[in-house]
Amino acid sequence: MSSHQEEIEPTQPSKRKRIGRIFFLLGLALVVIGLVSSVLISIVSAYSGSVPLIANFEYIQFLLVISGVLLMLAGIATVLLPEGLAKVGIWSIQTGPYH
């Protein structure tokens, strides 16, 4: 074997880990935007005395925070499990008593 065939490739984070980090940061941004906007809307509502102002944006903020938390969880799972679930579990299911 020649030394030309044994080239060392630089180690780069896998594509799944990069996607996981992007999901986590996007989810974190959505949660922060939801929380900051709720504080700002509450301040404006307190100064103006308008209660319906909070009720109009309640569902939008709820969706922002929930989707942000789900994206953060997906990002964490993708970073921690870049190759997917372990194959040992599949093997044990295939060789189990119910197969």
C-alpha positions as CSV (number, residue, x, y, z in Angstrom):
1,M,0.0,0.0,0.0
2,S,1.3,3.3,-0.9
3,S,1.4,6.3,1.4
4,H,-0.7,8.3,-1.1
5,Q,-3.7,6.1,-0.4
6,E,-3.5,6.6,3.4
7,E,-4.3,10.2,3.5
8,I,-5.5,11.6,6.9
9,E,-8.8,13.4,6.7
10,P,-9.3,16.3,9.0
11,T,-12.0,15.6,11.6
12,Q,-15.0,17.7,11.2
13,P,-18.2,17.6,13.2
14,S,-20.8,15.4,11.5
15,K,-23.6,17.0,9.5
16,R,-26.2,15.8,12.1
17,K,-24.3,17.4,14.9
18,R,-24.2,20.7,13.0
19,I,-28.0,20.4,12.3
20,G,-28.6,19.6,16.0
21,R,-26.7,22.7,17.1
22,I,-28.7,24.8,14.6
23,F,-31.9,23.4,15.9
24,F,-30.9,24.0,19.5
25,L,-29.9,27.6,18.8
26,L,-33.1,28.3,16.7
27,G,-35.2,26.9,19.5
28,L,-33.3,28.9,22.1
29,A,-33.9,32.0,20.0
30,L,-37.6,31.3,19.7
31,V,-37.9,30.9,23.5
32,V,-36.1,34.1,24.2
33,I,-38.1,36.0,21.6
34,G,-41.3,34.6,23.2
35,L,-40.3,35.6,26.7
36,V,-39.0,39.0,25.8
37,S,-42.1,39.8,23.7
38,S,-44.4,38.7,26.5
39,V,-42.6,41.1,29.0
40,L,-42.8,43.9,26.5
41,I,-46.5,43.4,25.8
42,S,-47.2,43.2,29.5
43,I,-45.4,46.5,30.1
44,V,-47.3,48.2,27.2
45,S,-50.6,46.8,28.5
46,A,-49.8,48.0,32.0
47,Y,-49.2,51.6,30.8
48,S,-52.1,51.7,28.4
49,G,-54.6,49.8,30.6
50,S,-55.6,47.5,27.7
51,V,-56.2,43.9,28.8
52,P,-57.2,42.6,25.3
53,L,-53.7,43.5,24.1
54,I,-52.3,40.5,26.2
55,A,-55.1,38.2,25.0
56,N,-54.4,39.0,21.3
57,F,-50.8,37.8,21.5
58,E,-51.2,35.0,24.0
59,Y,-51.6,32.2,21.4
60,I,-48.7,33.4,19.3
61,Q,-46.4,33.5,22.2
62,F,-47.5,30.1,23.4
63,L,-46.7,28.6,20.0
64,L,-43.4,30.3,19.9
65,V,-42.3,29.0,23.3
66,I,-43.6,25.4,22.7
67,S,-42.0,25.2,19.2
68,G,-38.8,26.6,20.7
69,V,-38.7,24.0,23.4
70,L,-39.4,21.2,20.9
71,L,-36.6,22.4,18.6
72,M,-34.3,22.6,21.6
73,L,-35.1,19.0,22.6
74,A,-34.6,17.8,19.0
75,G,-31.3,19.7,18.8
76,I,-30.1,18.1,22.0
77,A,-31.1,14.7,20.9
78,T,-29.4,15.1,17.5
79,V,-26.2,16.3,19.1
80,L,-26.1,13.5,21.7
81,L,-27.1,10.8,19.3
82,P,-25.4,11.7,16.0
83,E,-25.4,8.2,14.6
84,G,-29.0,7.5,15.7
85,L,-30.2,5.0,18.2
86,A,-27.9,2.1,19.1
87,K,-28.1,-1.0,16.9
88,V,-27.8,-3.2,20.0
89,G,-31.5,-2.5,20.9
90,I,-32.6,-3.6,17.4
91,W,-30.5,-6.8,17.7
92,S,-31.9,-7.7,21.1
93,I,-35.5,-7.2,19.8
94,Q,-34.8,-9.4,16.8
95,T,-33.3,-12.2,18.9
96,G,-35.9,-11.9,21.7
97,P,-38.4,-14.5,22.7
98,Y,-41.2,-12.8,20.6
99,H,-39.4,-13.0,17.3
